[in-house]
């Protein structure tokens, strides 16, 4: 996946910021996923205020899943 965004780290302090940043990350990753049509998007909550949004071959193309670790 050269020249394709594969992961975006998100750190926030408010719910409003979280929603905006997650929407922006998902939009950017959707664009990257369209190029390969082989990956979905996985959003993982690392801890309060810390998330990672990434392309994942464990998620079918066209879908977004959330994981709380």
PDB file of N, CA, C, O and CB in Angstrom:
ATOM      1  N   UNK A   1       0.831  -1.194   0.000  1.00  0.00           N
ATOM      2  CA  UNK A   1       0.000   0.000   0.000  1.00  0.00           C
ATOM      3  C   UNK A   1       0.871   1.251   0.000  1.00  0.00           C
ATOM      4  O   UNK A   1       0.684   2.122   0.850  1.00  0.00           O
ATOM      5  CB  UNK A   1      -0.943   0.002   1.212  1.00  0.00           C
ATOM      6  N   UNK A   2       1.795   1.362  -0.907  1.00  0.00           N
ATOM      7  CA  UNK A   2       2.672   2.512  -0.935  1.00  0.00           C
ATOM      8  C   UNK A   2       1.895   3.784  -1.234  1.00  0.00           C
ATOM      9  O   UNK A   2       0.947   3.777  -2.019  1.00  0.00           O
ATOM     10  CB  UNK A   2       3.769   2.312  -1.959  1.00  0.00           C
ATOM     11  N   UNK A   3       2.309   4.881  -0.597  1.00  0.00           N
ATOM     12  CA  UNK A   3       1.688   6.194  -0.759  1.00  0.00           C
ATOM     13  C   UNK A   3       0.222   6.218  -0.354  1.00  0.00           C
ATOM     14  O   UNK A   3      -0.521   7.094  -0.797  1.00  0.00           O
ATOM     15  CB  UNK A   3       1.817   6.641  -2.182  1.00  0.00           C
ATOM     16  N   UNK A   4      -0.203   5.288   0.468  1.00  0.00           N
ATOM     17  CA  UNK A   4      -1.570   5.267   0.959  1.00  0.00           C
ATOM     18  C   UNK A   4      -1.525   5.393   2.480  1.00  0.00           C
ATOM     19  O   UNK A   4      -0.756   4.700   3.147  1.00  0.00           O
ATOM     20  CB  UNK A   4      -2.318   3.963   0.514  1.00  0.00           C
ATOM     21  N   UNK A   5      -2.349   6.276   3.014  1.00  0.00           N
ATOM     22  CA  UNK A   5      -2.454   6.416   4.464  1.00  0.00           C
ATOM     23  C   UNK A   5      -2.959   5.093   5.019  1.00  0.00           C
ATOM     24  O   UNK A   5      -3.992   4.588   4.577  1.00  0.00           O
ATOM     25  CB  UNK A   5      -3.404   7.605   4.865  1.00  0.00           C
ATOM     26  N   UNK A   6      -2.250   4.535   5.970  1.00  0.00           N
ATOM     27  CA  UNK A   6      -2.667   3.262   6.556  1.00  0.00           C
ATOM     28  C   UNK A   6      -3.196   3.419   7.967  1.00  0.00           C
ATOM     29  O   UNK A   6      -4.029   2.623   8.401  1.00  0.00           O
ATOM     30  CB  UNK A   6      -1.516   2.292   6.558  1.00  0.00           C
ATOM     31  N   UNK A   7      -2.726   4.446   8.709  1.00  0.00           N
ATOM     32  CA  UNK A   7      -3.171   4.636  10.092  1.00  0.00           C
ATOM     33  C   UNK A   7      -3.120   6.109  10.470  1.00  0.00           C
ATOM     34  O   UNK A   7      -2.262   6.859  10.005  1.00  0.00           O
ATOM     35  CB  UNK A   7      -2.306   3.808  11.061  1.00  0.00           C
ATOM     36  N   UNK A   8      -4.057   6.503  11.322  1.00  0.00           N
ATOM     37  CA  UNK A   8      -4.112   7.873  11.829  1.00  0.00           C
ATOM     38  C   UNK A   8      -4.295   7.789  13.337  1.00  0.00           C
ATOM     39  O   UNK A   8      -5.249   7.179  13.819  1.00  0.00           O
ATOM     40  CB  UNK A   8      -5.273   8.702  11.154  1.00  0.00           C
ATOM     41  N   UNK A   9      -3.378   8.403  14.081  1.00  0.00           N
ATOM     42  CA  UNK A   9      -3.492   8.464  15.539  1.00  0.00           C
ATOM     43  C   UNK A   9      -4.267   9.711  15.928  1.00  0.00           C
ATOM     44  O   UNK A   9      -4.057  10.787  15.370  1.00  0.00           O
ATOM     45  CB  UNK A   9      -2.091   8.457  16.212  1.00  0.00           C
ATOM     46  N   UNK A  10      -5.159   9.554  16.884  1.00  0.00           N
ATOM     47  CA  UNK A  10      -6.038  10.642  17.305  1.00  0.00           C
ATOM     48  C   UNK A  10      -5.923  10.801  18.817  1.00  0.00           C
ATOM     49  O   UNK A  10      -6.074   9.832  19.561  1.00  0.00           O
ATOM     50  CB  UNK A  10      -7.518  10.372  16.881  1.00  0.00           C
ATOM     51  N   UNK A  11      -5.657  12.026  19.268  1.00  0.00           N
ATOM     52  CA  UNK A  11      -5.649  12.344  20.692  1.00  0.00           C
ATOM     53  C   UNK A  11      -6.516  13.573  20.898  1.00  0.00           C
ATOM     54  O   UNK A  11      -6.316  14.599  20.247  1.00  0.00           O
ATOM     55  CB  UNK A  11      -4.194  12.580  21.224  1.00  0.00           C
ATOM     56  N   UNK A  12      -7.483  13.466  21.809  1.00  0.00           N
ATOM     57  CA  UNK A  12      -8.441  14.549  22.041  1.00  0.00           C
ATOM     58  C   UNK A  12      -8.715  14.703  23.532  1.00  0.00           C
ATOM     59  O   UNK A  12      -8.411  13.820  24.334  1.00  0.00           O
ATOM     60  CB  UNK A  12      -9.758  14.286  21.278  1.00  0.00           C
ATOM     61  N   UNK A  13      -9.296  15.844  23.880  1.00  0.00           N
ATOM     62  CA  UNK A  13      -9.672  16.091  25.274  1.00  0.00           C
ATOM     63  C   UNK A  13     -11.167  16.337  25.433  1.00  0.00           C
ATOM     64  O   UNK A  13     -11.657  16.442  26.557  1.00  0.00           O
ATOM     65  CB  UNK A  13      -8.901  17.278  25.819  1.00  0.00           C
ATOM     66  N   UNK A  14     -11.906  16.432  24.312  1.00  0.00           N
ATOM     67  CA  UNK A  14     -13.347  16.650  24.422  1.00  0.00           C
ATOM     68  C   UNK A  14     -14.105  15.744  23.454  1.00  0.00           C
ATOM     69  O   UNK A  14     -13.568  15.337  22.424  1.00  0.00           O
ATOM     70  CB  UNK A  14     -13.691  18.125  24.150  1.00  0.00           C
ATOM     71  N   UNK A  15     -15.341  15.436  23.788  1.00  0.00           N
ATOM     72  CA  UNK A  15     -16.190  14.582  22.954  1.00  0.00           C
ATOM     73  C   UNK A  15     -16.412  15.221  21.587  1.00  0.00           C
ATOM     74  O   UNK A  15     -16.405  14.531  20.567  1.00  0.00           O
ATOM     75  CB  UNK A  15     -17.545  14.320  23.646  1.00  0.00           C
ATOM     76  N   UNK A  16     -16.608  16.540  21.565  1.00  0.00           N
ATOM     77  CA  UNK A  16     -16.819  17.258  20.302  1.00  0.00           C
ATOM     78  C   UNK A  16     -15.613  17.084  19.383  1.00  0.00           C
ATOM     79  O   UNK A  16     -15.766  16.780  18.200  1.00  0.00           O
ATOM     80  CB  UNK A  16     -17.078  18.760  20.566  1.00  0.00           C
ATOM     81  N   UNK A  17     -14.422  17.278  19.927  1.00  0.00           N
ATOM     82  CA  UNK A  17     -13.200  17.104  19.128  1.00  0.00           C
ATOM     83  C   UNK A  17     -13.071  15.663  18.645  1.00  0.00           C
ATOM     84  O   UNK A  17     -12.662  15.418  17.511  1.00  0.00           O
ATOM     85  CB  UNK A  17     -11.954  17.500  19.948  1.00  0.00           C
ATOM     86  N   UNK A  18     -13.418  14.721  19.502  1.00  0.00           N
ATOM     87  CA  UNK A  18     -13.327  13.307  19.139  1.00  0.00           C
ATOM     88  C   UNK A  18     -14.187  13.015  17.924  1.00  0.00           C
ATOM     89  O   UNK A  18     -13.711  12.403  16.967  1.00  0.00           O
ATOM     90  CB  UNK A  18     -13.749  12.415  20.314  1.00  0.00           C
ATOM     91  N   UNK A  19     -15.429  13.434  17.939  1.00  0.00           N
ATOM     92  CA  UNK A  19     -16.328  13.166  16.819  1.00  0.00           C
ATOM     93  C   UNK A  19     -15.802  13.776  15.521  1.00  0.00           C
ATOM     94  O   UNK A  19     -15.833  13.133  14.472  1.00  0.00           O
ATOM     95  CB  UNK A  19     -17.725  13.708  17.122  1.00  0.00           C
ATOM     96  N   UNK A  20     -15.324  15.008  15.593  1.00  0.00           N
ATOM     97  CA  UNK A  20     -14.784  15.665  14.394  1.00  0.00           C
ATOM     98  C   UNK A  20     -13.543  14.950  13.875  1.00  0.00           C
ATOM     99  O   UNK A  20     -13.422  14.719  12.672  1.00  0.00           O
ATOM    100  CB  UNK A  20     -14.450  17.130  14.693  1.00  0.00           C
ATOM    101  N   UNK A  21     -12.631  14.600  14.757  1.00  0.00           N
ATOM    102  CA  UNK A  21     -11.379  13.950  14.345  1.00  0.00           C
ATOM    103  C   UNK A  21     -11.633  12.550  13.806  1.00  0.00           C
ATOM    104  O   UNK A  21     -11.009  12.143  12.826  1.00  0.00           O
ATOM    105  CB  UNK A  21     -10.399  13.884  15.519  1.00  0.00           C
ATOM    106  N   UNK A  22     -12.558  11.793  14.444  1.00  0.00           N
ATOM    107  CA  UNK A  22     -12.877  10.458  13.944  1.00  0.00           C
ATOM    108  C   UNK A  22     -13.522  10.532  12.564  1.00  0.00           C
ATOM    109  O   UNK A  22     -13.203   9.726  11.690  1.00  0.00           O
ATOM    110  CB  UNK A  22     -13.806   9.728  14.921  1.00  0.00           C
ATOM    111  N   UNK A  23     -14.420  11.483  12.358  1.00  0.00           N
ATOM    112  CA  UNK A  23     -15.053  11.644  11.043  1.00  0.00           C
ATOM    113  C   UNK A  23     -14.021  11.984   9.981  1.00  0.00           C
ATOM    114  O   UNK A  23     -14.068  11.442   8.877  1.00  0.00           O
ATOM    115  CB  UNK A  23     -16.131  12.734  11.092  1.00  0.00           C
ATOM    116  N   UNK A  24     -13.083  12.880  10.301  1.00  0.00           N
ATOM    117  CA  UNK A  24     -12.043  13.267   9.345  1.00  0.00           C
ATOM    118  C   UNK A  24     -11.118  12.087   9.042  1.00  0.00           C
ATOM    119  O   UNK A  24     -10.747  11.867   7.889  1.00  0.00           O
ATOM    120  CB  UNK A  24     -11.226  14.456   9.889  1.00  0.00           C
ATOM    121  N   UNK A  25     -10.750  11.334  10.069  1.00  0.00           N
ATOM    122  CA  UNK A  25      -9.876  10.167   9.861  1.00  0.00           C
ATOM    123  C   UNK A  25     -10.581   9.116   9.020  1.00  0.00           C
ATOM    124  O   UNK A  25      -9.979   8.531   8.119  1.00  0.00           O
ATOM    125  CB  UNK A  25      -9.443   9.558  11.213  1.00  0.00           C
ATOM    126  N   UNK A  26     -11.842   8.877   9.308  1.00  0.00           N
ATOM    127  CA  UNK A  26     -12.591   7.876   8.543  1.00  0.00           C
ATOM    128  C   UNK A  26     -12.710   8.290   7.078  1.00  0.00           C
ATOM    129  O   UNK A  26     -12.582   7.452   6.185  1.00  0.00           O
ATOM    130  CB  UNK A  26     -13.991   7.670   9.152  1.00  0.00           C
ATOM    131  N   UNK A  27     -12.954   9.569   6.827  1.00  0.00           N
ATOM    132  CA  UNK A  27     -13.056  10.047   5.446  1.00  0.00           C
ATOM    133  C   UNK A  27     -11.737   9.860   4.699  1.00  0.00           C
ATOM    134  O   UNK A  27     -11.729   9.426   3.547  1.00  0.00           O
ATOM    135  CB  UNK A  27     -13.468  11.525   5.422  1.00  0.00           C
ATOM    136  N   UNK A  28     -10.630  10.186   5.350  1.00  0.00           N
ATOM    137  CA  UNK A  28      -9.316  10.023   4.712  1.00  0.00           C
ATOM    138  C   UNK A  28      -9.025   8.551   4.435  1.00  0.00           C
ATOM    139  O   UNK A  28      -8.505   8.208   3.373  1.00  0.00           O
ATOM    140  CB  UNK A  28      -8.206  10.622   5.598  1.00  0.00           C
ATOM    141  N   UNK A  29      -9.356   7.691   5.378  1.00  0.00           N
ATOM    142  CA  UNK A  29      -9.100   6.267   5.189  1.00  0.00           C
ATOM    143  C   UNK A  29     -10.049   5.649   4.166  1.00  0.00           C
ATOM    144  O   UNK A  29      -9.667   4.715   3.460  1.00  0.00           O
ATOM    145  CB  UNK A  29      -9.222   5.535   6.516  1.00  0.00           C
ATOM    146  N   UNK A  30     -11.270   6.151   4.076  1.00  0.00           N
ATOM    147  CA  UNK A  30     -12.194   5.657   3.046  1.00  0.00           C
ATOM    148  C   UNK A  30     -11.627   5.925   1.661  1.00  0.00           C
ATOM    149  O   UNK A  30     -11.728   5.085   0.767  1.00  0.00           O
ATOM    150  CB  UNK A  30     -13.585   6.318   3.191  1.00  0.00           C
ATOM    151  N   UNK A  31     -11.033   7.092   1.490  1.00  0.00           N
ATOM    152  CA  UNK A  31     -10.412   7.423   0.207  1.00  0.00           C
ATOM    153  C   UNK A  31      -9.269   6.457  -0.097  1.00  0.00           C
ATOM    154  O   UNK A  31      -9.135   5.979  -1.223  1.00  0.00           O
ATOM    155  CB  UNK A  31      -9.897   8.877   0.212  1.00  0.00           C
ATOM    156  N   UNK A  32      -8.452   6.176   0.907  1.00  0.00           N
ATOM    157  CA  UNK A  32      -7.346   5.232   0.717  1.00  0.00           C
ATOM    158  C   UNK A  32      -7.878   3.832   0.427  1.00  0.00           C
ATOM    159  O   UNK A  32      -7.328   3.129  -0.420  1.00  0.00           O
ATOM    160  CB  UNK A  32      -6.433   5.206   1.961  1.00  0.00           C
ATOM    161  N   UNK A  33      -8.934   3.419   1.114  1.00  0.00           N
ATOM    162  CA  UNK A  33      -9.506   2.081   0.916  1.00  0.00           C
ATOM    163  C   UNK A  33     -10.076   1.928  -0.493  1.00  0.00           C
ATOM    164  O   UNK A  33     -10.023   0.840  -1.065  1.00  0.00           O
ATOM    165  CB  UNK A  33     -10.602   1.808   1.958  1.00  0.00           C
ATOM    166  N   UNK A  34     -10.614   2.998  -1.051  1.00  0.00           N
ATOM    167  CA  UNK A  34     -11.160   2.935  -2.417  1.00  0.00           C
ATOM    168  C   UNK A  34     -10.088   2.553  -3.432  1.00  0.00           C
ATOM    169  O   UNK A  34     -10.377   1.918  -4.447  1.00  0.00           O
ATOM    170  CB  UNK A  34     -11.784   4.282  -2.805  1.00  0.00           C
ATOM    171  N   UNK A  35      -8.867   2.940  -3.152  1.00  0.00           N
ATOM    172  CA  UNK A  35      -7.779   2.644  -4.097  1.00  0.00           C
ATOM    173  C   UNK A  35      -7.466   1.153  -4.150  1.00  0.00           C
ATOM    174  O   UNK A  35      -7.131   0.628  -5.212  1.00  0.00           O
ATOM    175  CB  UNK A  35      -6.519   3.421  -3.714  1.00  0.00           C
ATOM    176  N   UNK A  36      -7.571   0.468  -3.017  1.00  0.00           N
ATOM    177  CA  UNK A  36      -7.209  -0.946  -2.982  1.00  0.00           C
ATOM    178  C   UNK A  36      -8.418  -1.871  -3.028  1.00  0.00           C
ATOM    179  O   UNK A  36      -8.332  -2.996  -3.519  1.00  0.00           O
ATOM    180  CB  UNK A  36      -6.407  -1.235  -1.745  1.00  0.00           C
ATOM    181  N   UNK A  37      -9.541  -1.389  -2.516  1.00  0.00           N
ATOM    182  CA  UNK A  37     -10.771  -2.189  -2.397  1.00  0.00           C
ATOM    183  C   UNK A  37     -10.512  -3.525  -1.703  1.00  0.00           C
ATOM    184  O   UNK A  37     -11.179  -4.520  -1.985  1.00  0.00           O
ATOM    185  CB  UNK A  37     -11.379  -2.437  -3.782  1.00  0.00           C
ATOM    186  N   UNK A  38      -9.543  -3.536  -0.800  1.00  0.00           N
ATOM    187  CA  UNK A  38      -9.183  -4.770  -0.104  1.00  0.00           C
ATOM    188  C   UNK A  38      -9.219  -4.617   1.416  1.00  0.00           C
ATOM    189  O   UNK A  38      -9.003  -5.590   2.139  1.00  0.00           O
ATOM    190  CB  UNK A  38      -7.805  -5.219  -0.537  1.00  0.00           C
ATOM    191  N   UNK A  39      -9.488  -3.415   1.903  1.00  0.00           N
ATOM    192  CA  UNK A  39      -9.425  -3.166   3.341  1.00  0.00           C
ATOM    193  C   UNK A  39     -10.632  -2.366   3.809  1.00  0.00           C
ATOM    194  O   UNK A  39     -11.162  -1.517   3.093  1.00  0.00           O
ATOM    195  CB  UNK A  39      -8.135  -2.429   3.702  1.00  0.00           C
ATOM    196  N   UNK A  40     -11.047  -2.667   5.037  1.00  0.00           N
ATOM    197  CA  UNK A  40     -12.024  -1.839   5.718  1.00  0.00           C
ATOM    198  C   UNK A  40     -11.282  -0.952   6.702  1.00  0.00           C
ATOM    199  O   UNK A  40     -10.058  -0.836   6.649  1.00  0.00           O
ATOM    200  CB  UNK A  40     -13.101  -2.702   6.436  1.00  0.00           C
ATOM    201  N   UNK A  41     -12.033  -0.328   7.598  1.00  0.00           N
ATOM    202  CA  UNK A  41     -11.442   0.589   8.568  1.00  0.00           C
ATOM    203  C   UNK A  41     -11.711   0.061   9.973  1.00  0.00           C
ATOM    204  O   UNK A  41     -12.833  -0.321  10.304  1.00  0.00           O
ATOM    205  CB  UNK A  41     -12.010   2.032   8.397  1.00  0.00           C
ATOM    206  N   UNK A  42     -10.677   0.046  10.779  1.00  0.00           N
ATOM    207  CA  UNK A  42     -10.782  -0.369  12.174  1.00  0.00           C
ATOM    208  C   UNK A  42     -10.396   0.816  13.051  1.00  0.00           C
ATOM    209  O   UNK A  42      -9.306   1.372  12.912  1.00  0.00           O
ATOM    210  CB  UNK A  42      -9.876  -1.613  12.472  1.00  0.00           C
ATOM    211  N   UNK A  43     -11.296   1.198  13.953  1.00  0.00           N
ATOM    212  CA  UNK A  43     -11.023   2.276  14.896  1.00  0.00           C
ATOM    213  C   UNK A  43     -10.869   1.640  16.270  1.00  0.00           C
ATOM    214  O   UNK A  43     -11.788   0.994  16.773  1.00  0.00           O
ATOM    215  CB  UNK A  43     -12.164   3.364  14.887  1.00  0.00           C
ATOM    216  N   UNK A  44      -9.695   1.831  16.872  1.00  0.00           N
ATOM    217  CA  UNK A  44      -9.390   1.221  18.162  1.00  0.00           C
ATOM    218  C   UNK A  44      -9.220   2.295  19.223  1.00  0.00           C
ATOM    219  O   UNK A  44      -8.447   3.239  19.056  1.00  0.00           O
ATOM    220  CB  UNK A  44      -8.123   0.355  18.071  1.00  0.00           C
ATOM    221  N   UNK A  45      -9.956   2.135  20.318  1.00  0.00           N
ATOM    222  CA  UNK A  45      -9.787   3.030  21.468  1.00  0.00           C
ATOM    223  C   UNK A  45      -8.648   2.475  22.308  1.00  0.00           C
ATOM    224  O   UNK A  45      -8.755   1.386  22.871  1.00  0.00           O
ATOM    225  CB  UNK A  45     -11.116   3.157  22.314  1.00  0.00           C
ATOM    226  N   UNK A  46      -7.557   3.228  22.389  1.00  0.00           N
ATOM    227  CA  UNK A  46      -6.381   2.799  23.149  1.00  0.00           C
ATOM    228  C   UNK A  46      -6.589   3.048  24.639  1.00  0.00           C
ATOM    229  O   UNK A  46      -6.295   2.197  25.478  1.00  0.00           O
ATOM    230  CB  UNK A  46      -5.117   3.536  22.656  1.00  0.00           C
ATOM    231  N   UNK A  47      -7.103   4.232  24.941  1.00  0.00           N
ATOM    232  CA  UNK A  47      -7.423   4.658  26.309  1.00  0.00           C
ATOM    233  C   UNK A  47      -8.242   5.938  26.165  1.00  0.00           C
ATOM    234  O   UNK A  47      -8.448   6.422  25.052  1.00  0.00           O
ATOM    235  CB  UNK A  47      -6.106   4.889  27.199  1.00  0.00           C
ATOM    236  N   UNK A  48      -8.700   6.476  27.264  1.00  0.00           N
ATOM    237  CA  UNK A  48      -9.522   7.688  27.197  1.00  0.00           C
ATOM    238  C   UNK A  48      -8.792   8.777  26.413  1.00  0.00           C
ATOM    239  O   UNK A  48      -7.686   9.181  26.774  1.00  0.00           O
ATOM    240  CB  UNK A  48      -9.871   8.192  28.619  1.00  0.00           C
ATOM    241  N   UNK A  49      -9.420   9.244  25.344  1.00  0.00           N
ATOM    242  CA  UNK A  49      -8.854  10.324  24.545  1.00  0.00           C
ATOM    243  C   UNK A  49      -7.831   9.904  23.506  1.00  0.00           C
ATOM    244  O   UNK A  49      -7.328  10.758  22.776  1.00  0.00           O
ATOM    245  CB  UNK A  49      -8.236  11.298  25.436  1.00  0.00           C
ATOM    246  N   UNK A  50      -7.501   8.613  23.409  1.00  0.00           N
ATOM    247  CA  UNK A  50      -6.509   8.134  22.439  1.00  0.00           C
ATOM    248  C   UNK A  50      -7.107   7.028  21.587  1.00  0.00           C
ATOM    249  O   UNK A  50      -7.567   6.006  22.097  1.00  0.00           O
ATOM    250  CB  UNK A  50      -5.233   7.628  23.155  1.00  0.00           C
ATOM    251  N   UNK A  51      -7.092   7.252  20.282  1.00  0.00           N
ATOM    252  CA  UNK A  51      -7.661   6.315  19.315  1.00  0.00           C
ATOM    253  C   UNK A  51      -6.704   6.141  18.147  1.00  0.00           C
ATOM    254  O   UNK A  51      -5.872   7.007  17.873  1.00  0.00           O
ATOM    255  CB  UNK A  51      -9.042   6.804  18.816  1.00  0.00           C
ATOM    256  N   UNK A  52      -6.832   5.013  17.467  1.00  0.00           N
ATOM    257  CA  UNK A  52      -6.119   4.796  16.218  1.00  0.00           C
ATOM    258  C   UNK A  52      -7.138   4.343  15.186  1.00  0.00           C
ATOM    259  O   UNK A  52      -7.909   3.414  15.426  1.00  0.00           O
ATOM    260  CB  UNK A  52      -4.964   3.748  16.382  1.00  0.00           C
ATOM    261  N   UNK A  53      -7.135   5.000  14.045  1.00  0.00           N
ATOM    262  CA  UNK A  53      -7.972   4.596  12.914  1.00  0.00           C
ATOM    263  C   UNK A  53      -7.018   4.071  11.852  1.00  0.00           C
ATOM    264  O   UNK A  53      -6.045   4.733  11.492  1.00  0.00           O
ATOM    265  CB  UNK A  53      -8.868   5.799  12.365  1.00  0.00           C
ATOM    266  N   UNK A  54      -7.311   2.855  11.349  1.00  0.00           N
ATOM    267  CA  UNK A  54      -6.384   2.262  10.383  1.00  0.00           C
ATOM    268  C   UNK A  54      -7.124   1.399   9.380  1.00  0.00           C
ATOM    269  O   UNK A  54      -8.226   0.913   9.634  1.00  0.00           O
ATOM    270  CB  UNK A  54      -5.319   1.434  11.099  1.00  0.00           C
ATOM    271  N   UNK A  55      -6.482   1.223   8.227  1.00  0.00           N
ATOM    272  CA  UNK A  55      -6.970   0.247   7.263  1.00  0.00           C
ATOM    273  C   UNK A  55      -6.693  -1.135   7.842  1.00  0.00           C
ATOM    274  O   UNK A  55      -5.654  -1.360   8.462  1.00  0.00           O
ATOM    275  CB  UNK A  55      -6.291   0.431   5.853  1.00  0.00           C
ATOM    276  N   UNK A  56      -7.629  -2.059   7.635  1.00  0.00           N
ATOM    277  CA  UNK A  56      -7.461  -3.403   8.186  1.00  0.00           C
ATOM    278  C   UNK A  56      -7.966  -4.451   7.208  1.00  0.00           C
ATOM    279  O   UNK A  56      -9.065  -4.336   6.667  1.00  0.00           O
ATOM    280  CB  UNK A  56      -8.195  -3.534   9.524  1.00  0.00           C
ATOM    281  N   UNK A  57      -7.146  -5.480   6.989  1.00  0.00           N
ATOM    282  CA  UNK A  57      -7.604  -6.581   6.153  1.00  0.00           C
ATOM    283  C   UNK A  57      -8.529  -7.517   6.930  1.00  0.00           C
ATOM    284  O   UNK A  57      -9.066  -8.469   6.363  1.00  0.00           O
ATOM    285  CB  UNK A  57      -6.410  -7.357   5.601  1.00  0.00           C
ATOM    286  N   UNK A  58      -8.715  -7.251   8.220  1.00  0.00           N
ATOM    287  CA  UNK A  58      -9.639  -8.015   9.055  1.00  0.00           C
ATOM    288  C   UNK A  58     -11.065  -7.466   8.992  1.00  0.00           C
ATOM    289  O   UNK A  58     -12.000  -8.076   9.512  1.00  0.00           O
ATOM    290  CB  UNK A  58      -9.155  -8.018  10.493  1.00  0.00           C
ATOM    291  N   UNK A  59     -11.217  -6.307   8.347  1.00  0.00           N
ATOM    292  CA  UNK A  59     -12.526  -5.672   8.179  1.00  0.00           C
ATOM    293  C   UNK A  59     -12.829  -5.640   6.688  1.00  0.00           C
ATOM    294  O   UNK A  59     -12.003  -5.166   5.907  1.00  0.00           O
ATOM    295  CB  UNK A  59     -12.558  -4.222   8.801  1.00  0.00           C
ATOM    296  N   UNK A  60     -13.984  -6.129   6.278  1.00  0.00           N
ATOM    297  CA  UNK A  60     -14.317  -6.129   4.850  1.00  0.00           C
ATOM    298  C   UNK A  60     -14.354  -4.708   4.271  1.00  0.00           C
ATOM    299  O   UNK A  60     -14.731  -3.751   4.947  1.00  0.00           O
ATOM    300  CB  UNK A  60     -15.668  -6.816   4.626  1.00  0.00           C
ATOM    301  N   UNK A  61     -13.953  -4.604   3.010  1.00  0.00           N
ATOM    302  CA  UNK A  61     -13.984  -3.327   2.307  1.00  0.00           C
ATOM    303  C   UNK A  61     -15.395  -2.735   2.407  1.00  0.00           C
ATOM    304  O   UNK A  61     -16.391  -3.440   2.248  1.00  0.00           O
ATOM    305  CB  UNK A  61     -13.556  -3.503   0.815  1.00  0.00           C
ATOM    306  N   UNK A  62     -15.455  -1.440   2.670  1.00  0.00           N
ATOM    307  CA  UNK A  62     -16.732  -0.741   2.747  1.00  0.00           C
ATOM    308  C   UNK A  62     -17.300  -0.647   4.156  1.00  0.00           C
ATOM    309  O   UNK A  62     -18.308   0.026   4.372  1.00  0.00           O
ATOM    310  CB  UNK A  62     -17.719  -1.417   1.868  1.00  0.00           C
ATOM    311  N   UNK A  63     -16.662  -1.317   5.122  1.00  0.00           N
ATOM    312  CA  UNK A  63     -17.154  -1.302   6.489  1.00  0.00           C
ATOM    313  C   UNK A  63     -16.165  -0.614   7.427  1.00  0.00           C
ATOM    314  O   UNK A  63     -14.964  -0.563   7.163  1.00  0.00           O
ATOM    315  CB  UNK A  63     -17.429  -2.721   6.965  1.00  0.00           C
ATOM    316  N   UNK A  64     -16.702  -0.086   8.532  1.00  0.00           N
ATOM    317  CA  UNK A  64     -15.893   0.458   9.606  1.00  0.00           C
ATOM    318  C   UNK A  64     -16.311  -0.249  10.879  1.00  0.00           C
ATOM    319  O   UNK A  64     -17.500  -0.350  11.182  1.00  0.00           O
ATOM    320  CB  UNK A  64     -16.054   2.011   9.729  1.00  0.00           C
ATOM    321  N   UNK A  65     -15.334  -0.737  11.622  1.00  0.00           N
ATOM    322  CA  UNK A  65     -15.608  -1.400  12.902  1.00  0.00           C
ATOM    323  C   UNK A  65     -14.841  -0.697  14.006  1.00  0.00           C
ATOM    324  O   UNK A  65     -13.793  -0.094  13.773  1.00  0.00           O
ATOM    325  CB  UNK A  65     -15.228  -2.903  12.848  1.00  0.00           C
ATOM    326  N   UNK A  66     -15.385  -0.788  15.216  1.00  0.00           N
ATOM    327  CA  UNK A  66     -14.742  -0.206  16.397  1.00  0.00           C
ATOM    328  C   UNK A  66     -14.286  -1.309  17.327  1.00  0.00           C
ATOM    329  O   UNK A  66     -14.951  -2.334  17.473  1.00  0.00           O
ATOM    330  CB  UNK A  66     -15.697   0.755  17.132  1.00  0.00           C
ATOM    331  N   UNK A  67     -13.136  -1.085  17.959  1.00  0.00           N
ATOM    332  CA  UNK A  67     -12.578  -2.030  18.917  1.00  0.00           C
ATOM    333  C   UNK A  67     -12.129  -1.234  20.127  1.00  0.00           C
ATOM    334  O   UNK A  67     -11.447  -0.218  19.993  1.00  0.00           O
ATOM    335  CB  UNK A  67     -11.394  -2.854  18.300  1.00  0.00           C
ATOM    336  N   UNK A  68     -12.510  -1.694  21.306  1.00  0.00           N
ATOM    337  CA  UNK A  68     -12.066  -1.051  22.546  1.00  0.00           C
ATOM    338  C   UNK A  68     -11.081  -1.982  23.215  1.00  0.00           C
ATOM    339  O   UNK A  68     -11.430  -3.084  23.639  1.00  0.00           O
ATOM    340  CB  UNK A  68     -13.271  -0.722  23.499  1.00  0.00           C
ATOM    341  N   UNK A  69      -9.839  -1.523  23.303  1.00  0.00           N
ATOM    342  CA  UNK A  69      -8.811  -2.396  23.898  1.00  0.00           C
ATOM    343  C   UNK A  69      -8.657  -2.111  25.376  1.00  0.00           C
ATOM    344  O   UNK A  69      -7.841  -2.744  26.045  1.00  0.00           O
ATOM    345  CB  UNK A  69      -7.461  -2.213  23.188  1.00  0.00           C
TER     346      UNK A  69
END
